């Protein structure tokens, strides 16, 4: 079930980044779409449709069975830049899709000039 108002629905393609705690954010390639699902007491999950081929460093983070905890950053550019961040676990990863079980609330910041980020 989609939760309206918790994550905006836009036609723009988001940029999604993942990192291990304290590490550098690495971009997940080819994000085509995303949605948030609510699983009652089990919490929320965010699902992304992504490119099948990912950078090796990104794959190591997403496939690490011993440490599934990650920080996720989502960037949406709509004139200004909306940056959403949350922490969670890699719930599942296969070529073409990744899901994160959220363990924190989503924080949102709006940056007026996207050039300042990079």
C-alpha positions as MATLAB code, in Angstrom:
seq = 'XXXXXXXXXXXXXXXXXXXXXXXXXXXXXXXXXXXXXXXXXXXXXXXXXXXXXXXXXXXXXXXXXXXXXXXXXXXXXXXXXXXXXXXXXXXXXXXXXXXXXXXXXXXXXXXXXXXXXX';
ca = [
       0.000    0.000    0.000;
       1.465    3.354   -0.987;
       1.527    5.989    1.735;
       0.617    9.351    0.177;
       2.464   12.333    1.555;
       5.399   10.388    2.944;
       7.343   10.194   -0.288;
       6.377   12.436   -3.166;
       5.365   10.925   -6.493;
       7.066   12.624   -9.436;
       7.767   11.796  -13.045;
      11.420   12.799  -12.623;
      13.995   10.069  -12.116;
      15.625   10.173   -8.690;
      19.334    9.759   -8.086;
      19.929    7.249   -5.293;
      23.089    6.847   -3.253;
      24.059    4.238   -0.663;
      26.863    4.025    1.888;
      28.063    2.078    4.875;
      28.132    4.027    8.136;
      30.870    6.647    7.984;
      31.685    5.856    4.362;
      31.249    7.823    1.174;
      27.934    7.815   -0.710;
      28.069    5.805   -3.965;
      25.425    6.230   -6.664;
      23.160    3.339   -7.630;
      23.060    3.320  -11.444;
      19.960    3.614  -13.593;
      17.203    4.233  -11.045;
      13.987    4.100  -13.060;
      11.319    4.316  -10.361;
      10.637    3.903   -6.675;
       7.767    3.390   -4.277;
       7.257    3.114   -0.554;
       5.298    0.220    0.924;
       4.044    0.060    4.499;
       4.095   -3.359    6.175;
       2.249   -2.603    9.425;
       4.317   -3.580   12.453;
       7.125   -4.774   10.165;
       7.820   -1.153    9.164;
       8.227    0.498    5.798;
      10.178   -0.566    2.745;
      11.331    1.510   -0.209;
      11.675   -0.346   -3.507;
      13.734    0.857   -6.473;
      13.791   -0.398  -10.057;
      17.436   -0.018  -11.097;
      19.858   -0.880  -13.888;
      20.927   -4.524  -13.902;
      24.630   -3.608  -14.078;
      26.025   -1.793  -11.023;
      29.478   -0.572  -10.065;
      31.427   -3.242   -8.126;
      31.674   -1.053   -5.004;
      27.891   -0.528   -5.007;
      27.297   -4.268   -5.487;
      29.572   -5.071   -2.531;
      27.455   -2.818   -0.305;
      24.128   -4.183   -1.570;
      25.211   -7.855   -1.478;
      26.972   -7.852    1.923;
      25.157  -10.587    3.866;
      27.119   -9.948    7.088;
      26.304   -6.238    7.382;
      23.076   -5.192    5.685;
      22.815   -1.781    7.428;
      23.191    1.213    5.097;
      22.443    4.913    4.789;
      20.405    5.879    1.720;
      20.179    9.303    0.063;
      17.605   10.157   -2.618;
      17.960   13.296   -4.741;
      15.072   14.690   -6.800;
      15.690   17.725   -8.987;
      12.622   19.873   -9.636;
      14.083   23.347  -10.108;
      15.446   23.114   -6.605;
      16.953   19.900   -5.266;
      15.082   17.769   -2.733;
      17.412   15.518   -0.711;
      15.872   12.730    1.378;
      17.926   10.514    3.692;
      17.185    7.492    5.852;
      18.948    4.532    7.437;
      17.913    0.929    7.058;
      18.844   -2.527    5.869;
      19.140   -3.974    2.395;
      16.003   -6.114    2.372;
      16.656   -7.686   -1.018;
      18.861   -7.067   -4.033;
      18.688   -8.671   -7.454;
      19.644   -7.445  -10.881;
      17.131   -4.763  -11.684;
      15.713   -4.154   -8.193;
      16.683   -3.281   -4.637;
      14.570   -2.869   -1.524;
      15.474   -1.198    1.758;
      13.711   -1.837    5.078;
      13.687    1.527    6.830;
      14.957    1.793   10.414;
      14.782    5.599   10.669;
      12.461    8.366    9.579;
      13.132   10.133    6.293;
      14.752   13.538    6.666;
      14.164   16.011    3.844;
      16.150   19.092    2.851;
      15.573   21.426   -0.086;
      18.613   23.003   -1.726;
      17.882   26.007   -3.930;
      21.001   25.727   -6.112;
      21.865   22.136   -7.130;
      25.342   23.294   -8.242;
      26.326   23.680   -4.587;
      26.106   19.929   -3.935;
      28.798   18.755   -6.286;
];
